[in-house]
Amino acid sequence: MTATPRPGTPAAAAAQHRAPGRQPPAPLAPALHRPPSAPAEKDRTDASVSMAVTLEEAPWLGWILVKALMRFAFMVANNLVAISSYICYVIILQPLRLLDSKRFWYIEGIMYKWLLGMVASWGWYAGYTVMEWGDDIKAVSQDEAVMLVNHQATGDVCTLMMCLQDKGLVVAQMMWLMDHIFKYTNFGIVSLIHGDFFIRQGKSHRDQQLLLLKKHLEENYRNRDRKWIVLFPEGGFLRKRRETSQAFAKKNNLPFLTHVTLPRIGATNIILSALVARQENGSPAGGDAKELKSKSKGLQWMIDTTIAYPKAEPIDIQTWILGYRKPTVTHVHYSLASGSRGKL
């Protein structure tokens, strides 16, 4: 005989819980559980924020586009007028070239400087300015010099145009060495008239181009009273040459460079051999006193020039023209080496 606990007592509750066939209450159905809402709400919030940012930026992006189109239209008109005027004046002044070549090239150089100043102003109006460091190169603006510049983008040329505008007549009496592709740009005809040299890259053209450069220097450099010559010895843009330069450095136990590349010395050697005055016992070789006085002192300075862009993001010519990048300051450092100190 089994005792039955009285209803309502703890023993009765325990017995009821242990009774066969009785199951504990079933959990709520999954459908009744409320799914976590945090991720979905976060996605909706992010989408709303993203949409808000886009709507806020729309007027600014629209203004950038309108400004770029206006700048492009202005620069097309600017080039048509300025370059056409330059060519017309050069043609009109051809009789002066026959009568007084030195005065003709002086006037041509002044007009050339104005054109380069025009290009420099495009960047200045867009807020692209330059901060210069190092040696004072204006102090040697009357001497002959070769300017060696690192190369990152097409905007390097425009940056130099801005830097050199306040260096006396340097720009007017300057010769540029640039890639032959620039010959086919809007400024190509001006550079051809001025006497700049367009060099073709590649091993198959190297020897021939060096011979042409030597001939060009002999025929045009001093006959047109040129003082400075600008050269990009790296032979191409940093982004294209860096890996090749680093591989060459590793193979030949040379410095491993990241922000510049190892220079190519072919064109530099031609320039130095053609333009540095020969010395005999510390004095220019050959000729009497009168001839030596009128003779050029030759290349006297080498200017090591380094262009550095903020965050290593170079400015290309499209940015310089359209001005869609925010205002920025480019840093340019100069280091002078003098032939009188035996460094050329």
C-alpha positions, 0 to 999 in steps of 0.5 A, a space after each residue: 500500500 502506497 501512501 498518497 501525499 496530501 494535495 498542496 504539500 511539497 511532497 505532492 508537487 514533487 510526486 506530480 513532477 515525477 509522474 510518468 507521461 507528464 512533460 515539462 511545459 514546451 518552450 515557446 515556438 521559435 516564431 514567437 522569439 523576437 529576433 535580434 534587431 541590432 544588426 538590421 538597425 545598424 545597417 539602416 543607420 549606416 545607409 542613412 548616414 551614407 546617404 546623408 554624406 552623399 547628399 551633403 557632398 553633392 553640391 561640392 562635387 557639382 561645383 568641382 565639376 563646373 569649375 573644372 569645365 570653366 578652367 578647361 575652357 579658359 585654358 583652351 582660349 588662353 593657349 590659342 591666344 598666347 601661343 598664336 601670339 608667340 608664334 606670330 611675334 617670332 615670325 615678325 622678328 625674323 629680320 632681327 634674328 639675321 641682324 642681331 641674333 643675340 637680341 632676337 633670342 633675348 626677346 624670344 626668351 622673355 616671351 617664353 618666360 611669359 608663357 611659362 608664367 601663364 602655365 604656373 598661374 594655373 596651379 596658383 589659382 587652384 591653390 597649388 603652391 610651393 615651399 622652397 628649401 635648401 640653397 639659394 639658387 637665385 644667387 647663381 642665376 647669371 651662371 651656367 648650371 645644370 638642374 637635375 630633378 627627380 621625376 614623379 608626374 607630368 606636374 613636375 614641369 609645372 611645379 618647376 615653372 612656378 619655382 623659377 619665375 622669380 629667379 631673374 632671367 633663368 626661365 628665359 635662358 633655360 633649355 629643357 630636356 624632356 620626353 619626345 611625347 611632349 613634342 606633340 602637345 600644345 606647348 610642343 611648337 613653343 619648345 621647338 622654337 625655343 630650342 628645347 631637346 626632346 629625347 626618346 627613351 629606350 635602349 634601341 634609341 639610346 646611343 643615337 639620342 646621345 649623339 643628337 643631344 651633343 649636336 643640339 647643345 653645340 648648335 643651340 645652347 650658347 648660340 642662343 645664350 642659354 644659361 641653365 639646362 633642366 634634366 630629369 636623370 631618372 629617365 621616367 616616372 617614379 612609379 614606373 622606374 622604382 622596381 627596376 631601379 631597386 632590382 638594379 641596386 640589389 644586383 650591384 650593391 647600390 643604395 635601395 631607394 624608395 622615394 627616388 630612383 637611381 639616375 641614368 648618367 648618359 645624358 648627364 655625361 654628355 652635358 658635362 663633357 659638352 658644356 664644362 670649360 676645359 681647364 689647364 692649370 686652373 685656367 680656361 684652356 686656349 686663346 689670348 686674354 681678350 678671347 678668354 674675357 669674352 669666352 663663356 666660363 662654361 658650366 659652373 653649377 650642378 643643382 640637385 633638385 628634389 620635389 616632394 608632394 604631400 603624402 607622396 601623391 604627385 600632381 599630374 598635368 590634368 590636375 594642374 589644369 582642371 584644379 579638382 584636387 584640394 589646395 596643397 603645398 609642394 616642397 622643393 629642395 635645392 642643393 648646389 655643387 660648384 665646379 670650383 670646388 671640384 664637384 662637377 
